[in-house]
Amino acid sequence: MKINPKEALTQLAESNSPFLTLFGHGTLSVELYKPEGVDLQKPHSRDEVYVVISGSGMFLNGKETVAFGPGDFLFVPAGQEHRFLDFTDDFVTWVLFYGPEGGENPKS
């Protein structure tokens, strides 16, 4: 299975939505996300990973805010407040949801 970001962006543009689910297998769901101007996400019920395709900005993850750019990997545990801030117009990211509702239990 291969998903090309350029082709995925074309599909996303046709959907009139900031996100598009492109793949699912078991508990894994892969989306493309391109917010316009403001990121209005709410906490999600499953663990989540972002892999930034393009663009840059700041990322609020719980109480921490970090800068992000192309290629960065960002993890958000289930239920945690998070959002992208002050991002450039070309910002696009892969979103991977996985695991059970409520998130996985981290190993001690």
N, C-alpha and C positions, 0 to 999 in steps of 0.2 A: 504494500500500500504506500502510495506517495501522494502528498498534498503539497502543491506548489503555492507559495504565498501570493504570487501575482494572479493566478487563476482564482484563488480563494477570495482575494479582494474584489475581483469582478463579480463573483457570486454574492458577496456581501453588499456591494453597491446596488445590486438588483433586489435585495431583500428589504431595503428601507429600514434597516435596524442597525444598531451599533455592534451587534454580535451575531454570529452565525455558527451553529453546530455543524461540524464537518465530518466527525468520525465518532463512533462509539464501539466499545468492546468491553464486555463485562461491566465493571464499575467505572471504566475510563471513558470520559467524554472530552473531545477536543473541539475547541471553538476558536474562532478568530474574533478579536475585539478591537474596534476602532471608534472610541467615543469622539464626539464633536464638541469641542469647547469645554464641557464639564463632564466629569465622571460621576454619575448618579448611583453607582452600585450600592447595594446593602450587603451586610454579611451573608455568606453562603452557608449552607448546611453540611457541606463536604469540604475536605481539604482541597487546596487549589494551588497550582503552580502557573506562573506567568513566565514566558520566554519572549523577551522583547525583540521584535523583528526590525522596527525602525522607530526613529524619534527619540526624544529625551524629555526629562522633566523630573518631578519629585514624586515619591511614592510614600503614602501614609500607610503604615502597617501596625495597627494597634497604637502604641504610644511613640513609635519610632518613625521618623521621616528620613528617607534616603534618596539620593540622586540615582537616576537610572538612565541607561542608554542601550543601544543595539547590542544584542547578545546576552544581556543580563538575565539572570534567573532569580525570580522572586517567589518565595513560598509564603502562603497564608493559611494558618490552621482554620478549620471549620469554626464558624461563629465569630471570627475576629473582624472588627471594623477595619476597612481598608479602602483606599481609592488613589487614583492617579491625580496629581495636581500640577498645574503650570506646565502642561505638556505641549510639545510642538505639534503643528498641524499634521505632520507626517507620522504621528505616533500610531503604531499598530503592534499588537501582541498576540501570541498564541496563548490560549488559556486551557489548562488541563485540570479537570475535576476528576477525583478518584476516591476510592474507598467508601466506607459506609457513611450513612447519615450520622452527623455528630463528629465525624473525623476519626482517624486512627489513633490508637493510644501510642504515644511515643515510648520507645524502649528506655528503660531506666539505665 
